[in-house]
Amino acid sequence: MIDNETMRSILARRSYKTFDGRPIGDEALETIVTAGLYAPTGMNRQPWHFTVIRSPEMLEKLGAARRSLPLPPGIPPEIAAKMGDPMRSAPVMILVSAKEGGTSFEDCCLAMENMFIAAASLGIMSGWDHATVKDLFRHDPALKAELIPEGYVLYAAAFFGYPGPAVKDRGERKGTVAYV
Ligand SMILES: Cc1cc2nc3c(=O)[nH]c(=O)nc-3n(C[C@H](O)[C@H](O)[C@H](O)COP(=O)(O)O)c2cc1C
């Protein structure tokens, strides 16, 4: 494998749910968002809307809403207990939404992955949280209306922050690969 800065960022990225509370500066945030905006999109539609949430009040509001919700179906309490409460420590959350149709789903996920890698290159880690935010929006349409444009579907949501306590190293990859 060729070792370069991009590969080091890809390999360094880990999913986190606990962050150290340090804010993400404007320049770092702009860098992360720019990486998202430069993801490829089907027919170059760039269908998305990025909602960058860094207001402590909004993060607290989302956290309180999240804590008040019943567990999503199928998640046993002992697993939920391990899920942590990222909205207590993450300084930023980014939502990527788009109108349904075409390649919106793929486009939004690619944007989020670009942001994950750009963040990792700056020592900022991330954590996917789409299911919970979707659940929040289902219970609270007013919150959804406040955060994403009307008629848009939430396709990706994640936290960003400087990492808190180290996570279990899930770095090793065991997927199968065939070279044909
Ligand atoms: C679509 C998607 C959904 C995920 N959902 C959760 C989740 O509900 N809870 C969680 O702790 N991690 C979740 N993750 C993170 C994965 O568990 C994590 O990416 C995987 O274990 C590999 O670890 P790494 O990201 O640190 O390399 C999700 C990741 C993706 C891409």
The ligand as an ORCA input file, in Angstrom:
! r2SCAN-3c Opt
* xyz 0 1
  C     -24.871      3.600      8.241
  C     -24.137      3.507      9.558
  C     -24.835      3.345     10.728
  C     -24.180      3.276     11.953
  N     -24.909      3.173     13.086
  C     -24.272      3.142     14.274
  C     -25.024      3.093     15.490
  O     -26.256      3.078     15.489
  N     -24.362      3.031     16.657
  C     -22.998      3.025     16.690
  O     -22.429      2.967     17.772
  N     -22.254      3.089     15.556
  C     -22.852      3.153     14.357
  N     -22.118      3.231     13.209
  C     -20.634      3.189     13.278
  C     -20.119      1.781     12.997
  O     -20.385      0.932     14.088
  C     -18.612      1.856     12.717
  O     -18.408      2.633     11.552
  C     -17.976      0.478     12.505
  O     -18.064     -0.297     13.675
  C     -16.501      0.586     12.122
  O     -15.793      1.321     13.096
  P     -14.992      2.657     12.697
  O     -15.983      3.610     12.064
  O     -14.455      3.191     13.993
  O     -13.920      2.273     11.736
  C     -22.755      3.316     11.978
  C     -22.058      3.472     10.791
  C     -22.722      3.587      9.600
  C     -21.939      3.783      8.329
*
